[in-house]
Amino acid sequence: MLPTIITNNNRLLDHLTSVLREFNDTLMFKGPWFCGMDYLLTCSPDNANHMFNHHFSNYPKGKLFNEVFELLGDGIFNVDGDKWMDQRRMAQIHMKTSSFRSSIEECTRDKVSKVLLPLLNKMAGSGKVVDVNEVLTRFTFDTTCKLVMGVDPGCLASEFPGIPFAKAVDEIEQALVVRYIVPTFWWKLQRRFRLGREKKVAEDEEVIESFIAQCIREKRASVKDNNQQVCGDLMTPYMDHDDKFLRDTLLNFLVAGKDTIGAALVWLFWLLTNNPDVENKILEELRRGRPSSKVSDDEMIVFNSEEIEGLVICTQPCAKRLGFTLLWHSAKSKRRRMMSYRVDIKFAQDQRLSSPCIRWGEWRQYGERTAWSSSLRDGSRRRGH
């Protein structure tokens, strides 16, 4: 299998998706014996539900994962057991506060109305081809930074400026994924002598550390001067912790928010583009729900949360399909593919568990049918299909 992966490197997710289909969505990949590259790969929603939901504690990340993603420190992505539970509990408490929820709406609304819509309007008038993925990725990065650290780096602008911090985060994420794929001894050797990708990792890490440290210093000074703890970002509630904990927590929140939301937005608009009947239904529902003072079809309108609360077709794909929740719907089926491996599946020290195609590859098979054909084409509100 390794030779086919190398030859299909330019279309890796598509290739892995086709291979996984042939093996009923789950297979054990055995790499060269001297490389420690054995993987259990799966793209099955049932398996993902089994691992990440019902039996999450049975699949700890382990020492190798911690070494590969050492930049994430002791954040929620890198810890297991009680530490993971404690951080998850704290995050849920802070994210459910009214101040943070209000900040999400205010931050997103401002960014959309003042930056995103004018930018898209300008691009539409120019007649040039636009990379929607680039636009939405920059939009998500700005809003995530604002909500996590209270700072807008300004990535989304007409000139698409190069922001060192944003570039460093993107580059280091790619490098860390490569670490997880290549033999361990190889990237460790490169890291020791600062060669190849590992040299760039060290440089990017310095940029990231410097930016986050500056944000922490400014926030501590702001909180001290204003003598207040009520704020709409996620950093403020953690100010009682030391800088190391703050740094790890903020970086993990940033990584969690920027990629998942950005990719989901791109996927949503791709689905809309390929389902014009659904797009028309959403537009018609928005026209009926728009403020009466807005009468022109050409006028851009930004709805607030109260105005879209009663909408059905519009909010269904946005609220329910942006996350991985659609992958859990098929868990109601009687098939439990992961059960063939049992809960007490044994992994050797050099084996790794991976689900590389859940995010993109199999969404074509599971997501499109589930999210659109079954629920939206008839305009119904059926849930859990």
N, C-alpha and C positions, 0 to 999 in steps of 0.2 A: 504493500500500500504506500510506503514511503516514496518510491519513485513517482507514483502518480500524483502525490501531493506536491512534489517538487515541480513536475511538469505543468501542473495546473495552479501554480502559485498566483497567477494573475486573476484567477476566478476561484479562489480557495473555498469560500462559503458555498458557492453553487456546487462545486465538486463534492464537498463533504456532504451536502444535502442529498445529492443523488446516491452517494455511497451508503449513507445511513438508511435511505429508503430501501435499498437492496437487502439490508440486514435488519429489517423490521424496526428501524429507528434507534437501535442500540448495538454497539459492537465494542470489542476489546481490541485496541490497536497495540501491537507489539513492535516496539522500535528495536534498533540494534542492541544486542545484549550488553554492550559496554557503555551505552549512553544513558541508561536509566530513563528511557522515554516511553514507558508503557502507559497507555491511557485507556480509560473506559469512557467512550464518547456516547452521548445521547442527545437527541433532539425531540424526544417524546414529551408532550405536556404532562402525561401521567407520571412519567419518571421524575420530571422536574417538581411536580406537586409532592411526590413521595419524598424526595430529598430535601427540598427547601421549605416544606410546610409540615407534613405529618411526622417526619423522622429527621428533622434538621440536626439534632444533637448527635446523630449517628455518623455524621459526615463532617468532622472537624477539618479545619484548613491545614493544620499540621506545620511542622518545622520548615519544610521545603517552601511552602507558600509564603511563610513569614520572611524567609530569606529573599525570595524573588521580589516580593512587594515590600521590602524593608522601608522604602520611602514613606509608606503610609503609617509607619510607626505603630503605636498601640491604639489606632483608631478602630472603628467598628468593623471595617473590612478585614482586619488582620488578627482579631482576637476571637477566642472561643469561650464556651461555657459561661460562667458567672460574669466575667468581664463583658462579654457580648450582651448578656441579658441586662446588665446595669446600664450600659451605654444606650441600648435600644430603649429602655424605659425612660431614661433622661431625655432622649431625643423626642420620644412621643409626647412627653409632658410639655416640652417647650413648643413643639409644633402645633399643639392643640390650643395654645393660648389665643385669646381674641386679638391681641396686639400683633402676633405673627400672621394670623390669617388675614387681618386687615392690611398688613404690610404686603402680603402676596398680591392682593388685588390692586392696591395702589401702585406698587412697583411695576407690575405687569401692564396695567392700564396706561401708565405714563410712558413706558417704553414703547408700547404699541402705537399710541396716538402721536407721540412727539418724535419718534425715531423710525420705527418699522414701517408704518403706513406711508409717511412722506418719502421714505427711501424707495419703497416698492412702487409708488406712484411715479417717482422720477425715473426709475429703471424702465417702467412700462412705457413711458414717453420717449425714452431713448431708442427703443426698438432693439436693444442688444439682448443677447442670450444671457440669462442670469442663473448662477448656480444656487438653487434654492437651499441646498444642503449647507452651503457656506453662510447664507443669510441667516438661516434658523439656528445654526450652530453658534454663530456670534451673538445672536439675540439671547439664546439660552445661557451662554457663558456670562453675559453682562447681568442678566436678571438673577442668576444663581449667585454670582459674586456679591451682588447687592443684598440679597436676602441672607446670605451666610455671613459675610464680613462687613456689610454696610458700605461697600465701596463698589462703584461702577467703573470698570476699567476702560469703557468706551470702545469696545471691539466693533460694535455695529455702527458703522458710519459709511458715507458714500464712497470714500476712498478705500474702504476695507484696510484700515491701518494695521501695521504689525505691532502687536502689543507683546513685549518680551515675556511677561508672566503667562499670558495665554499660550504663546508659542511653546514655552518651556513645558507647560502642563501637557499639551498635545504630544510633544515629542517624547516626553518621558513615559507617557502611557503606552505609546507604541513600543518603546524599548523594553518596558517591563513585560509586555505580552511576548515579545521575542525571547526574553529570558525564560519564560515558562515553556517555550517550545523547544529551544535548542538544548543540547546537553549541558548539565549544570557546570561541569568542569570548564566548559568553553567560556561562558560569560563570566565566571569567577576569575579565570585567567585574564580576560580582557579588563575586568574591573581592577585587578591588582596592578596591572601595568598601564592603566588608563589608555586603552586602545579601542579603536572602532566605535561601536555604539556606546560602550561604557564610558568612554571619554566624554561623549556628549551628555550622558546621564549625569555625570559629576557636575558638568557646567550648568545644566538645567536645574539640578537640585539646588545649586547656590542661588540661582535666580528666584526659585520658589521660596526658599527659606528666607531670603531677604525681603521679599514682598509680604509674606505672611507676618514676619516679625515686625515690619513697619506698621501693618494694620493693627496688630495687637498693641503696640506702643501707643498708637494714636487713639485706639479705643479706650485703653486704660486711662489715658490723660483726659479724654472726653468725659468718661464716667466720673472721674475724680473731680473735675471742674464743675460739672453739672449736678453732682451728688444725686444721680438717679440711676435706676436699674431697669426702667421700663423703656424698651426699644423694640423695633420691629424686626431686627436681625437676630440670627441665631448665636452670634458671638456674645452678646451682652449677658444672657443668662449664665454663661460659663465663666464669667470674669473672676469668680472666686477660686478657680483652679489655676495651677501654675502654667507657665508659658508652653512647656512641653505638651501637656495635655491639650491645651488650646490649639496648638499648632497641628497636632495629630487629628483632633476632632474636626477642625475647620477644613483641612485638606480632604478628609474622607467625605464630609458633607458636599464639598465642591465637586469631587469626582462622581459622587452618587447622583447629583442633580444635573450636571451639565450634559452628560452623554445620554442618559436615559431619556430625559425630556426632549433633547434635541433630536435624537434618532426617532422617537415616537412621533414628533411633529412632522418630520420628513415622511415617515410612513403614512401618517394620516392624510397628508396632501397627495401622496402618490395614490392612495386608495380613492380619494375623491376624484382625481384626474381620470382614473380608470372606471369610475362609476358615476357618469354624468347624471343619471337619474336620481341618485342619492344627493348629489350636489344641488340639483334643482329643488328637491324637497327641502333641503336645509335653507336655501336662499328664500324660498317662498315662506317658510316658517319665520325667518328673520324679518322679512318684509311685514308680516302681520304683527310681529311683536315690537317693531321699532317705535320710538316715540312719535306721537302724532305731529309734532313740529317739524319732523324730518320728512319731507315729501319727495325729494329728488332721488332717483335711483342711482345717480352718479355721485352723490355725496357720501363720503366715507363716514361710517358711524362706528363708535366703540361702545359696546354694550357693557353695563355693569352687571354684577352678579344677580342683583334683584330682578333686572329686566329679562335675564335668560333663565331664571329659576323655573318658570313654568313651561319652557320649551322642551319638546320630547326628542325630535329627530336630531336637533343640533347638539344637545348635551349628551346624547347617548354615545356617539363616537368619541367625543372630546373627553368625557369623564370616565367612561368605562373601557375605552379601547386604547388609551395612551399608555397604559402600563402593561404588565405581564398578566393581568387578571384574566384576559381572554384565553390564556394558555391553560388556566385551571378548569375551564368549562368542561373539557372532555374528561376530567377526572371523575365525573359522575357515571361514566361508562363502566361496564362490568369488567373490562379488561384492566389488569394491573400489571403492565409489562415488567415493571421493576421488581415485582414479586418473584419473578423467576430467579433473581439474584438473592432474594431474601433480605431481611433487614440486617442480618448479621454477616453481610458480605465482607470478605476479608481482602484487604489491599496489602500488597507487599510494600516495603519501604520505598521502592523506586517506582511505584505505580501512582498515577494521577487520575483524578476524576474531572471530566470536562464536559461542558454542554455548549459547544461553539456555535451551533446553528439555531439555537432557540431564538436568538435576537433578530436574525434576518432570514435565514434560509427557509425554515419551516413556517414562518409567518405567512408565506405565500399559500401553503397548503392548509394550515389550520386557521390562520387569522382571517383571510379573505372570506372564506366560507362562513366562518362563525360570526364575524363582526358585521358583515355586509349582507350577504345573500339571505341569511336566516332572519336577521333582526330588523334591517333597515329598508329593504326593498318594499316591504308591505307597510312601512311606517308604524309598526307596532312597538309596544314597550315590553316585549317578552324578555325575560331575564334568564341568565344561566343557560342559554342554549349552546 
